[in-house]
Amino acid sequence: MTIDAQELTLTVERRINAAPEAVFDAWLSPEMLARFMLPGAGMKTPDVTTDPREGGSYSILMKGAENEILHTGTYLEIARPSRLVFTWHSPFSVEGSTVALDFRPREGGTQVTLTHTRFENADLRDQHQGGWTRILDVLDEIFAA
């Protein structure tokens, strides 16, 4: 049985201890992205650039102990402070992959819902779920500090 990449989607939710505006802005700030876009232990993000406007692009270089992975994309929707959507290109992504972030006020903080669409296979989707979960955990730790 073949699984269509369009059918493979993951959703990760996390409450972040900060206002929606602050959480939203973190996703557009190169300095903040460099601090929390860490999908695995021991990873670093030595080079991050953003052009935070609809149609603008971003570039995030993630570096592990033995490899570098470049992630790039284009901002499709920027609706501060409630929604951010961008394309997601990496060596492990398929054409048309997108990430949507929805930010809702919740209990003095922000409920973040991250939805990543289109994966080559279920294993890659599951690996990304672990990475996105860790990224949101690190973001929460930054705001909690």
SULNOR-V13304 format. One record per backbone hydrogen bond with DSSP energy under -1.0 kcal/mol. NH is the residue of the N-H (numbers start at 1). CO is the residue of the C=O. Records with the same first field share a line. If there is no record, write none. Layout:
NH = CO + CO
//
This chain:
7 = 4
10 = 116
12 = 114
14 = 112
16 = 110
18 = 16
23 = 19
24 = 20
25 = 21
26 = 22
27 = 24
28 = 25
33 = 29
34 = 30
36 = 32
37 = 33
38 = 36
43 = 40
44 = 63
49 = 59
51 = 57
53 = 51
55 = 75
56 = 53
58 = 73
59 = 49
60 = 71
61 = 47
62 = 69
63 = 44
64 = 67
69 = 62
71 = 60
72 = 89
73 = 58
75 = 56
76 = 85
77 = 85
79 = 83
82 = 79
83 = 79
84 = 101
85 = 77
86 = 99
87 = 74
88 = 97
89 = 72
93 = 90
97 = 94
99 = 86
100 = 115
101 = 84
102 = 113
103 = 82
104 = 111
106 = 109
109 = 106
110 = 16
111 = 104
112 = 14
113 = 102
114 = 12
115 = 100
116 = 10
117 = 98
118 = 8
119 = 5
125 = 121
126 = 122
127 = 123
128 = 124
129 = 125
130 = 126
131 = 127
132 = 128
133 = 129
134 = 130
135 = 131
136 = 132
137 = 133
138 = 134
139 = 135
140 = 136
141 = 137
142 = 138
143 = 139
144 = 140
145 = 141
//
